Structures are given as structure tokens and as C-alpha cells.
Amino acid sequence: MTEPELVDVVVVGLGVGGEEVAGRLAEAGLSVVGVERDLVGGECPYWGCIPSKMMIRAANALAEARRVDGLAGTAQVQPDWAPVAKRIREEATDTWDDTVAVRRFTDRGGRFVRGSGRLDGPGRVRVGDQVFQARHGIVLGTGTRPSVPPIDGLADTPYWTNHQAIEVEQLPESLLVLGGGAIGLELAQVFARFGVRVTVVEALDRVLAVEEPEASEVAAAALRADGVQIHTGVRAERVEHDGTRFTLHGDGGAEFTAERLLVVTGRRAHLEELGLNSVGVDAAQRFLPVDDRLRVTDGIWAVGDVTGEGAFTHIAMYQAAIVIADVLAQARQTNAGPDASGTASVVGGAMGAASSLGASGSSGSAGSVPRADYRALPRVTFTDPEVGAVGLTERQARDRGINVQVGFTKLGSSTRGWIHQVGDEGFIKLIADADQGVLIGATSVGPAGGEVLSALVVAVHAAVPLSQLRHMIYAYPTFHRAIEDALRNLR
Ligand SMILES: Cc1cc2nc3c(=O)[nH]c(=O)nc-3n(C[C@H](O)[C@H](O)[C@H](O)COP(=O)(O)OP(=O)(O)OC[C@H]3O[C@@H](n4cnc5c(N)ncnc54)[C@H](O)[C@@H]3O)c2cc1C
């Protein structure tokens, strides 16, 4: 049996969250082993946020060029995927090579181990033949993988997940997108703008079902205007592939065919792979439950998508800051104990980093560990128009029995929307708690919906009184000035 090697911290999964935790703890002077089985950096830089937003940037440039007609003369648009694929390959992903990212981590003082990590009893992680005993803690940042529904025949076909969609060099002539959530709509619009015949099939009765119904309507209309066919309320029952084309059979006899099929029906954490039973944690759950310091159980933290608190890079980074502060606080406590001989330099490093990290989140005072608070969690779907949202939707607020006020205004009725003209679809919708006199949710849809959202995030996060929001000065003529109208319409 392999003798465990004693280290301070083991981080399993070096995606956005894990890499941040591992790197910052290593910089703080702890001995950190970072374990990654695929690419350091995870989904976001290689198959998620960054390459998809490069695709969106390109697709939006095409859409803007097509809007020249009637606004500024005429423009002829000839889409070409080659520069997009090249940019993703060369600038975003280094042809899906993480050499630079591994060096980024080791340069911070971390020790990198390539492989699959698995818990092997309290404080222990096994990676192949190597076993590490973590003195201060283990952090699980193992993320999620695409959740592929058990549709008859699907598993035997060469369907795409986001990986193949991002890696594509030659666009197909037609594409079926199974799933009308944020990722499905973003990719559907991109491919449609590059001339692919795109059909979206969604089981629920509207796309972007987690957002306000008005947002679903605007997004669906925008995609339809780009030529995307959208079928909601259709459950996929069977998939066939005849060597060249996919056929998707839905309930009620619906049938769709295309050259490619992209499955984007959600993401799943694979807890069964992590050896959780060896530390007394139930692996038969959808996500890893954590407390407000991201602790799973004694000496184990989780960070990012695996926690199920929101599959966003900004959540992973937010949680990472809390985990870092908490692990350092633990390390400081352990090292301050009677058995701390020989660890003075580490203690000094760790404490220094704890204070430089501030440990000063929303609710933490100086030196204390901040607690996670997701009330003002922002989310943006980067379709054109963008759909930005924060906090509760109207439905969620009403279901909680809150005394709700709703304020709504269309972007087109604002000065900036009117000036913008073509492409000005969107709105601001505010959800207020009438008893508290604060915003508890908001949706901002428009050409800059995600950017306008930031003001609303501050309002929800800091519980800015409505009276103050009404007496702010909003720059003229910005899109965010529509917030003032929506506030006026609250009732
Ligand atoms: C197409 C797409 C677009 C997106 N766009 C956005 C966006 O615009 N904005 C946004 O905020 N978010 C976006 N996201 C979500 C974002 O990518 C994730 O929220 C983020 O990557 C989560 O980071 P993470 O560290 O939790 O997990 P991941 O990035 O998934 O990283 C987890 C890592 O753990 C590794 N791993 C898993 N198990 C083990 C093991 N046992 N041992 C060793 N290693 C292991 C994996 O290989 C992986 O590298 C998008 C996602 C997709 C798919």
C-alpha cells in the first residue's frame, strides 16, 4: 500500500474555481497539490464562456452589418466561419492545450498532478497510485458535464455537446438544438447568423424558462428573426442517425431532421466518481450541498458548479474567495495550536494572505470569513438582445408570499431605444418588495442588457431603498435610463 504524502491542501479539479483556490493558497505559502484530469482552467476557457463569447462577438458583427441597410446605406455581408474557428483555436484555447495554464499554476507555487482525484478516507485523496494526506483541507472543484437525457437511440448517435459545437471548423448546413436554455439559444443564434438552418426543440412551454416570460418572448422573437425555428412543448422521444442526418422524433408525432444534433439539456455533477462515501457524504445527490462557507463536511470544501448554486464563472470565483479565506483561517488556527512547531513561515504566509485577500465579503468584517449570499446573483444570456437578470423573478417572489410590486418599461420607449431603432428590442422589469421598499429582482433585456444589469445588481445586493433609486441621476440618453421609467411604473 502506498504511503500517503503529507501536504497542506489538495484541490481536485482545476477549473475556474479550483484553479483560483489552489493558486491563491499556494501563493499564500501553503503546500498545495492541484489535481486535474483534463485541462487546467476547465470548461470556461476551452468549451464555455470564452470561445462561445468569441463566436457571439463575430455573429453580432454580422448582425450589425446587416442593420446598415436603412440606417447608414447598404452593406453586403459574406459570413465566413474560418476566422472564428481560428480565433478560438489560437487565441482562446491554444488548440485545447493547457501548457500555459499549468505553468500559471506552478509559477504560483502549486504542485500539479495530472489525473483523476478521488477521496480515500478522511483527509486523503488518491490519484492513481499516489495518495495525498491533506493537513488543512481538501477542495472539490470538479464542475459538471453535459447532462444527456435518456432518449431512445440518442446514445448510439454522433450527437454534439458544447464541446463539438465549440470545436467545429466547418459549419453544418443544418443543426437541431435540443434544449432552449441559455447555452442552446446563444449557440443557435450564432450558427443561424452564419447561415446554418437551425431548429430549437424545447420540452417546456417556453425557451429560457428560468427567466421572466417576457424575456422568453423577446429572445424567441429575436431568434426567429434570425431564421431559427423554435418548437416548444415538444418532448424528444427517439433519435436516429442514418450515417449523414439526424432525425428527432418528438411526442405528438413531431419530427425534425438536420445534419447535426446539439444536445444542451443541462449539466450534471458526477458525484459518484469522487469517493464521497469514504468520508460519510452521500454521493446520490444532484450536487454537493455546502454551507455558507462552502464546507461540505469537516475539512472538505466545494467550489463552483459542483455546488449547484449557479453554473456561472462568477459564482465559482465568488465562492473561491470564501473558500480561500476559510481554509486560511483554518490553517491559521491549526498552526496556532500547541503543535505548531516548525510551521512559522507557513503561518506567516497564510495569515498575510488572509488579510490581503481581505476576507471581506458582503457580510464579513475585517479578518472574518465572508459568508456566501446568492440574493443578488446576476445571470446573463448573451443572445442579441442580451437577457440580464438578478434575484427573484415575479413568479418566484409571488410564490414566496412577498407583497410584490412590478415595474415594466419597453426599451423602445426610452430615448436611447428610439434612437437605436433597429435592434432595440428589450425591456426593464423590476420586482420590488413593497413592504421593505427595495428591489428583490430585475430583468434587463436589450442590446446592452447584461451591462445595464450591473446597476440593478447593486440595487438588489445593497438593498438600496426605492426612494433613493428614484432620486438618482441617470445619464441621458443611456439604455440604463429606462430603469427610471420602470421605477415610475412600479405598482
Ligand atoms: C457553452 C457554455 C457557455 C458558458 N458561458 C458562460 C458565461 O458566459 N458566463 C458564465 O459565467 N459562465 C458560463 N458558462 C459556465 C462556466 O463555464 C462554468 O460555470 C464554470 O466553468 C464552472 O467552473 P468550475 O470550476 O466549477 O468547473 P469546470 O470549469 O467544469 O472545471 C471542473 C474541472 O474539474 C475537472 N475534474 C472533474 N472531476 C475531476 C476529478 N475527479 N479529478 C481531477 N479533475 C477533475 C474537470 O476536468 C474540469 O477541468 C458556460 C458554460 C458553457 C458550457
The ligand as an ORCA input file, in Angstrom:
! r2SCAN-3c Opt
* xyz 0 1
  C     -21.148     26.774    -23.685
  C     -21.002     27.369    -22.316
  C     -21.005     28.741    -22.164
  C     -20.871     29.310    -20.900
  N     -20.882     30.662    -20.805
  C     -20.769     31.230    -19.595
  C     -20.769     32.632    -19.469
  O     -20.897     33.373    -20.445
  N     -20.634     33.171    -18.234
  C     -20.502     32.388    -17.124
  O     -20.387     32.920    -16.016
  N     -20.483     31.044    -17.215
  C     -20.620     30.446    -18.417
  N     -20.589     29.090    -18.522
  C     -20.456     28.292    -17.287
  C     -18.996     28.185    -16.825
  O     -18.210     27.618    -17.840
  C     -18.934     27.340    -15.569
  O     -19.793     27.889    -14.599
  C     -17.523     27.283    -14.996
  O     -16.637     26.689    -15.905
  C     -17.545     26.487    -13.687
  O     -16.268     26.342    -13.192
  P     -15.916     25.127    -12.219
  O     -14.549     25.410    -11.717
  O     -16.991     24.907    -11.249
  O     -15.960     23.828    -13.132
  P     -15.314     23.439    -14.515
  O     -14.920     24.616    -15.314
  O     -16.285     22.492    -15.124
  O     -13.995     22.681    -14.107
  C     -14.003     21.483    -13.399
  C     -12.703     20.745    -13.679
  O     -12.598     19.625    -12.824
  C     -12.005     18.563    -13.545
  N     -12.357     17.325    -12.863
  C     -13.593     16.813    -12.664
  N     -13.522     15.706    -11.907
  C     -12.215     15.522    -11.629
  C     -11.506     14.553    -10.867
  N     -12.142     13.581    -10.226
  N     -10.159     14.663    -10.781
  C      -9.499     15.665    -11.421
  N     -10.124     16.598    -12.139
  C     -11.458     16.537    -12.229
  C     -12.586     18.699    -14.934
  O     -11.767     18.062    -15.879
  C     -12.620     20.220    -15.101
  O     -11.463     20.707    -15.711
  C     -20.724     28.487    -19.772
  C     -20.702     27.097    -19.919
  C     -20.843     26.538    -21.157
  C     -20.828     25.043    -21.284
*
